[in-house]
Amino acid sequence: MGKLICDSTTSSPVIPWREPTSSPSIDLMNPGDLVDQSSAATWEKVSGLDDQQRRSLLRLHDKGVLWKHPGDRSHAAVFRLSHGGDVEADGNCLFTASQRAMGAKVGGAGELRRRTVRRFLEDLRSVGEEERKAIDAAIRHMYFPDLRSGWGVHLVQEVKLLANKQDREGLNSAIDELVCLGMQRELAAESIYKERCIAVDDGSSWAKYMSISGSPVDEHDIITLQYTEDGLLTVDENREGHAAAFGDDIALECLATEFKREIYVVQAHGSDAMVDEDNCIFFLPHRPRSQICDPPFFLFMKGTGWCGAGGDHYEPLIAHPLSHLSQEKVALVL
């Protein structure tokens, strides 16, 4: 998490960090001093922000944030963060926003999704048995939770299943047969899907799940079972196959590893979050498993309330490097 920088009796000039063994991308070479200052107005135009969020983000934009290379703190850069525009809420927003935030020729959202899954599988093959078990446990916790617990935190829990597109007709017929025998439609669907579909509960199934972009060429469709403490609530059968796998923390780490860059998710909480205005912005770091060779990129998430409700949607932040700015003048130290 970032922290506010206090007044300092010393001031060290900050220069944009450069990877010594490779050329930085063009967007990182643009001197921040030449960035159009009207970009600050973008926060005035962003929808869905309350006054507390907007004021905090404008202050952050005006003063910039200081980033230091974790492996060599002498390499530092100050960035001014502006909103990079809306992206479609189609389940692919993590990859669409990341492509726009990086600004380089890294491919479209579909290519970034494929590279994320490929990176995950390559890394999974290289880990030991204990780490693999820990990864599987984390995936089960997110997508196939033990419904006997967790109700002290969640009102609704979801189970994710994968249906092969080629099997949909047979699955529908099996559900209809149970309905004809007098079973309630949702209970029949729950029974058939849990019996015949793939549970997202380990690394292999996560890779299949995260490959789904909601397009006709996907191999699988996502089935979502929602539960309350009293039992089954709803079944999202996703008959049209439009549901995409939302990017999660595992995907963020894989993206960071693939591009050898840290990713910061910037959460801006509103007045209903019971935090004061000076502390309503949080920087959540996602670090690569490998060395860091380039400066970070930033994603934006509108937080609402204590839990960041609605926080599955990512938007891009454009990081403008600023040169010749002393550390004591920045708004935040990462």
Backbone torsions as a table, in degrees:
resi	resn	phi	psi	omega
1	MET	NA	140.9	177.4
2	GLY	-71.4	162.5	178.5
3	LYS	-135.6	147.6	177.8
4	LEU	-69.3	139.2	179.4
5	ILE	-90.5	135.3	-178.7
6	CYS	-92.9	170.4	177.2
7	ASP	-59.4	141.1	-177.5
8	SER	-127.1	147.9	178.0
9	THR	-84.0	-11.1	177.6
10	THR	-121.5	158.0	-179.0
11	SER	-138.9	121.4	179.2
12	SER	-108.9	127.1	177.7
13	PRO	-64.0	142.9	-178.6
14	VAL	-111.8	131.9	176.7
15	ILE	-118.9	147.5	179.0
16	PRO	-58.8	132.0	-178.4
17	TRP	-76.9	143.6	177.7
18	ARG	-129.7	138.7	173.4
19	GLU	-70.3	119.4	-172.6
20	PRO	-68.3	-20.8	-174.0
21	THR	-100.9	-0.7	-179.8
22	SER	-146.7	159.7	179.4
23	SER	-82.8	134.2	178.3
24	PRO	-69.5	154.5	178.2
25	SER	-66.6	158.1	-173.3
26	ILE	-59.0	-40.3	-176.3
27	ASP	-65.4	-26.0	178.4
28	LEU	-83.2	-14.5	-179.2
29	MET	-88.2	-15.4	180.0
30	ASN	-64.0	121.3	179.9
31	PRO	-65.2	130.7	-177.4
32	GLY	-61.1	-27.4	-178.8
33	ASP	-62.6	-22.3	-176.1
34	LEU	-96.5	-1.5	179.7
35	VAL	-66.7	137.0	179.6
36	ASP	-59.4	120.0	-176.3
37	GLN	-67.0	-14.7	177.3
38	SER	-68.4	-10.0	178.5
39	SER	-61.8	-22.3	177.7
40	ALA	-60.5	-26.4	-178.8
41	ALA	-69.4	-14.5	-179.0
42	THR	-60.4	-35.9	179.2
43	TRP	-67.5	-26.3	175.8
44	GLU	-68.6	-26.6	-174.4
45	LYS	-97.1	-10.6	-177.4
46	VAL	-70.2	129.2	-178.3
47	SER	-81.8	159.3	173.8
48	GLY	80.4	12.4	178.8
49	LEU	-106.8	139.6	172.0
50	ASP	-89.2	176.7	-174.0
51	ASP	-61.5	-38.2	-179.4
52	GLN	-63.0	-46.4	178.8
53	GLN	-62.0	-46.0	-175.6
54	ARG	-63.3	-44.9	178.9
55	ARG	-61.3	-43.3	-178.7
56	SER	-64.9	-41.2	-179.4
57	LEU	-69.4	-34.9	176.2
58	LEU	-66.6	-39.2	176.3
59	ARG	-63.9	-42.1	178.9
60	LEU	-61.6	-41.8	179.1
61	HIS	-63.8	-42.4	-175.8
62	ASP	-66.9	-39.0	-172.9
63	LYS	-98.5	-21.9	179.2
64	GLY	82.3	169.3	177.3
65	VAL	-122.0	145.0	-179.1
66	LEU	-101.2	125.8	175.9
67	TRP	-118.1	136.1	176.0
68	LYS	-121.5	139.5	178.7
69	HIS	-61.2	124.4	-177.4
70	PRO	-58.7	-30.1	-178.7
71	GLY	-87.6	-16.3	-179.2
72	ASP	-152.7	95.2	-173.4
73	ARG	-67.3	-10.2	177.1
74	SER	-75.5	-18.2	175.9
75	HIS	-91.5	114.8	-173.5
76	ALA	-141.2	160.0	177.4
77	ALA	-150.0	147.3	174.0
78	VAL	-108.9	132.1	-178.7
79	PHE	-121.0	139.8	169.0
80	ARG	-99.2	127.1	-174.3
81	LEU	-104.8	122.6	174.3
82	SER	-123.2	156.7	-178.0
83	HIS	-70.3	135.3	-175.6
84	GLY	-95.8	11.1	177.9
85	GLY	98.7	161.5	-179.5
86	ASP	-72.4	150.6	170.8
87	VAL	-126.4	155.2	-175.8
88	GLU	-67.0	137.4	178.9
89	ALA	-87.2	68.8	-175.6
90	ASP	-114.2	12.7	-178.5
91	GLY	91.9	-13.6	179.6
92	ASN	-102.2	12.4	-169.9
93	CYS	-62.6	-33.6	178.7
94	LEU	-58.7	-44.0	-175.4
95	PHE	-78.6	-36.6	176.2
96	THR	-65.2	-45.4	-179.9
97	ALA	-66.0	-39.0	179.8
98	SER	-64.3	-42.2	178.8
99	GLN	-60.4	-42.3	-178.7
100	ARG	-71.9	-36.4	-179.6
101	ALA	-68.7	-37.3	179.0
102	MET	-73.2	-33.9	173.8
103	GLY	72.4	-13.3	-178.4
104	ALA	-87.1	176.1	-179.6
105	LYS	-82.8	77.8	-176.6
106	VAL	-105.2	5.6	-177.8
107	GLY	94.2	171.3	179.5
108	GLY	-81.1	-174.8	-178.1
109	ALA	-60.9	-39.7	179.2
110	GLY	-63.3	-41.0	178.6
111	GLU	-66.2	-40.4	177.6
112	LEU	-64.1	-38.4	177.1
113	ARG	-62.6	-45.0	179.4
114	ARG	-63.5	-41.3	179.4
115	ARG	-66.3	-34.8	177.7
116	THR	-63.5	-46.8	-179.7
117	VAL	-66.2	-42.2	179.2
118	ARG	-62.0	-41.8	177.9
119	ARG	-62.9	-42.3	179.7
120	PHE	-60.3	-47.0	-177.8
121	LEU	-65.8	-38.6	177.9
122	GLU	-64.5	-43.8	179.6
123	ASP	-68.5	-36.2	-179.5
124	LEU	-62.8	-37.6	179.9
125	ARG	-67.6	-21.1	-175.0
126	SER	-95.5	-8.0	-176.0
127	VAL	-88.0	160.4	177.3
128	GLY	-79.2	175.6	-175.2
129	GLU	-63.4	-41.1	-177.8
130	GLU	-66.0	-41.3	179.2
131	GLU	-68.6	-36.6	177.4
132	ARG	-62.6	-41.1	177.8
133	LYS	-63.0	-39.0	179.3
134	ALA	-65.9	-39.2	177.5
135	ILE	-63.9	-45.9	178.6
136	ASP	-60.3	-40.9	-179.8
137	ALA	-64.3	-40.4	178.9
138	ALA	-64.9	-39.1	178.8
139	ILE	-67.2	-43.4	177.1
140	ARG	-59.9	-41.0	-179.2
141	HIS	-61.1	-36.4	-178.0
142	MET	-81.4	-39.0	-166.9
143	TYR	-120.2	-13.1	177.6
144	PHE	-144.1	61.9	-171.8
145	PRO	-70.2	157.6	173.4
146	ASP	-74.7	109.5	-174.6
147	LEU	-74.6	0.5	175.1
148	ARG	-82.3	-8.8	-177.7
149	SER	-139.4	176.4	175.5
150	GLY	92.8	-2.8	-174.5
151	TRP	-78.6	-11.1	174.3
152	GLY	-74.0	-15.9	-178.9
153	VAL	-109.0	-41.5	-172.8
154	HIS	-111.5	138.9	170.5
155	LEU	-84.0	-32.5	178.9
156	VAL	-132.2	135.3	175.3
157	GLN	-121.4	147.5	-176.9
158	GLU	-115.7	144.9	172.1
159	VAL	-116.4	128.5	-179.4
160	LYS	-104.8	131.6	177.6
161	LEU	-128.3	156.0	179.9
162	LEU	-118.6	124.1	177.2
163	ALA	-107.0	127.0	175.2
164	ASN	-64.7	131.1	-177.6
165	LYS	-56.2	-34.7	-178.9
166	GLN	-69.9	-16.5	-178.3
167	ASP	-97.0	-1.1	-172.0
168	ARG	-61.1	-40.9	-179.1
169	GLU	-62.2	-43.1	178.7
170	GLY	-66.9	-37.8	177.6
171	LEU	-64.1	-43.7	179.5
172	ASN	-63.3	-39.8	178.9
173	SER	-64.3	-40.6	179.5
174	ALA	-65.5	-38.6	177.7
175	ILE	-65.3	-44.2	-179.6
176	ASP	-61.5	-35.8	178.7
177	GLU	-62.7	-42.6	178.6
178	LEU	-67.0	-36.7	177.8
179	VAL	-64.4	-40.2	178.0
180	CYS	-63.8	-25.1	177.9
181	LEU	-84.5	-0.2	175.6
182	GLY	105.7	3.4	179.4
183	MET	-80.8	142.3	175.7
184	GLN	-60.3	141.3	-173.4
185	ARG	-54.6	-48.5	-176.1
186	GLU	-67.4	-36.8	177.6
187	LEU	-68.1	-36.2	177.1
188	ALA	-65.4	-43.5	179.1
189	ALA	-63.1	-43.5	178.3
190	GLU	-57.5	-45.7	-177.4
191	SER	-62.9	-48.1	-177.0
192	ILE	-68.4	-44.3	-177.8
193	TYR	-65.7	-41.3	180.0
194	LYS	-68.2	-29.3	-178.8
195	GLU	-79.4	-36.6	-168.0
196	ARG	-113.5	-9.2	-176.9
197	CYS	-102.8	168.1	-178.1
198	ILE	-86.7	125.2	174.8
199	ALA	-78.8	137.3	176.0
200	VAL	-85.8	88.7	-172.4
201	ASP	-139.0	10.6	176.5
202	ASP	-158.6	-179.4	-175.3
203	GLY	-62.3	-41.2	-178.7
204	SER	-63.4	-45.3	-179.5
205	SER	-72.1	-31.5	176.3
206	TRP	-61.7	-40.9	179.5
207	ALA	-62.4	-41.1	176.0
208	LYS	-63.1	-43.6	-178.8
209	TYR	-63.4	-49.5	-175.2
210	MET	-70.7	-12.1	176.5
211	SER	-78.2	-11.9	-172.5
212	ILE	-83.6	119.8	-178.7
213	SER	-109.7	2.3	-179.1
214	GLY	81.9	20.6	-178.9
215	SER	-107.1	161.3	-179.6
216	PRO	-61.9	-21.0	-177.3
217	VAL	-84.0	-5.4	176.9
218	ASP	-61.2	145.6	178.1
219	GLU	-77.5	-31.4	-175.3
220	HIS	-125.9	157.7	169.3
221	ASP	-108.6	148.8	179.7
222	ILE	-90.2	127.6	173.4
223	ILE	-109.7	130.2	-178.6
224	THR	-119.7	121.4	174.6
225	LEU	-103.9	124.7	178.7
226	GLN	-106.9	135.9	-177.1
227	TYR	-128.0	146.3	163.3
228	THR	-108.2	178.5	179.8
229	GLU	-62.5	-22.7	-179.6
230	ASP	-84.7	-10.3	179.7
231	GLY	133.5	-160.1	-176.4
232	LEU	-62.2	131.8	177.8
233	LEU	-101.4	-58.7	179.9
234	THR	-145.9	161.8	172.3
235	VAL	-124.8	117.0	173.9
236	ASP	-93.6	103.0	-175.7
237	GLU	-81.0	-15.8	175.5
238	ASN	50.4	51.4	-174.4
239	ARG	-63.3	-28.9	-179.7
240	GLU	-84.6	-10.1	177.9
241	GLY	70.8	27.4	-177.0
242	HIS	-91.5	-12.6	-177.3
243	ALA	-71.7	134.8	177.6
244	ALA	-111.3	156.2	177.0
245	ALA	-77.8	120.4	177.3
246	PHE	-69.7	140.1	176.3
247	GLY	-64.9	136.5	-178.9
248	ASP	-119.1	-172.3	-178.5
249	ASP	-63.5	-31.9	177.7
250	ILE	-66.1	-43.8	178.6
251	ALA	-62.4	-39.3	178.6
252	LEU	-62.7	-42.6	178.6
253	GLU	-64.8	-38.3	179.1
254	CYS	-67.2	-40.0	175.6
255	LEU	-61.7	-44.9	179.0
256	ALA	-60.4	-41.6	-179.8
257	THR	-68.2	-41.5	-178.6
258	GLU	-60.3	-38.9	-176.7
259	PHE	-104.0	3.1	177.6
260	LYS	53.9	43.6	-179.4
261	ARG	-137.7	146.1	170.3
262	GLU	-72.3	149.6	174.3
263	ILE	-121.2	126.8	176.0
264	TYR	-109.2	122.8	172.8
265	VAL	-93.7	118.2	-176.5
266	VAL	-96.9	113.0	177.0
267	GLN	-100.7	127.6	176.4
268	ALA	-113.5	112.6	-176.3
269	HIS	-93.6	143.3	-178.7
270	GLY	-85.4	-176.0	-176.3
271	SER	-66.9	-18.2	180.0
272	ASP	-82.1	-0.4	-177.9
273	ALA	-86.3	-0.9	178.7
274	MET	59.3	37.6	171.7
275	VAL	-124.9	149.2	-178.9
276	ASP	-75.6	161.6	-171.8
277	GLU	-61.8	-32.2	-178.5
278	ASP	-71.7	-12.8	-176.5
279	ASN	-129.0	31.9	-175.1
280	CYS	-95.7	-1.9	179.3
281	ILE	-111.4	129.9	-178.5
282	PHE	-122.9	137.3	176.0
283	PHE	-108.8	111.9	-177.7
284	LEU	-100.9	110.8	-174.9
285	PRO	-83.2	143.5	172.1
286	HIS	-128.6	113.8	-171.3
287	ARG	-104.6	147.7	178.3
288	PRO	-70.3	154.7	175.7
289	ARG	-76.3	-13.9	-178.0
290	SER	-108.5	-168.7	177.8
291	GLN	-67.6	156.9	176.5
292	ILE	-98.8	120.1	-176.1
293	CYS	-114.7	-9.0	-178.7
294	ASP	-141.5	160.2	177.1
295	PRO	-61.6	164.1	-176.5
296	PRO	-75.7	167.6	164.1
297	PHE	-123.8	165.1	-166.6
298	PHE	-128.0	140.8	175.7
299	LEU	-123.3	152.3	-175.4
300	PHE	-114.4	139.6	177.9
301	MET	-137.3	125.4	177.7
302	LYS	-81.1	113.6	177.8
303	GLY	-89.7	139.5	176.5
304	THR	-131.1	117.9	-179.9
305	GLY	76.4	-177.8	-173.1
306	TRP	-66.3	-26.1	-173.5
307	CYS	-99.1	2.4	-176.9
308	GLY	64.9	40.8	-176.0
309	ALA	-55.7	141.7	-177.5
310	GLY	77.7	9.2	-173.7
311	GLY	-81.4	14.2	175.5
312	ASP	-78.3	-9.4	-175.1
313	HIS	-99.3	123.4	179.5
314	TYR	-103.4	144.8	174.3
315	GLU	-129.5	153.0	-177.2
316	PRO	-79.4	146.4	167.4
317	LEU	-114.3	135.6	178.4
318	ILE	-97.2	120.2	-177.5
319	ALA	-97.6	112.3	178.0
320	HIS	-97.5	116.0	177.6
321	PRO	-64.6	136.8	177.7
322	LEU	-115.7	131.1	179.9
323	SER	-105.9	159.5	174.4
324	HIS	58.9	41.3	176.6
325	LEU	-119.2	128.8	-177.5
326	SER	-74.2	151.8	-176.0
327	GLN	-62.1	-31.8	-175.8
328	GLU	-69.8	-12.4	-176.5
329	LYS	-94.8	-10.5	-177.0
330	VAL	-77.0	159.1	-178.2
331	ALA	-84.3	-27.1	-170.9
332	LEU	-149.7	142.1	173.5
333	VAL	-111.3	125.5	-178.8
334	LEU	-87.7	NA	NA
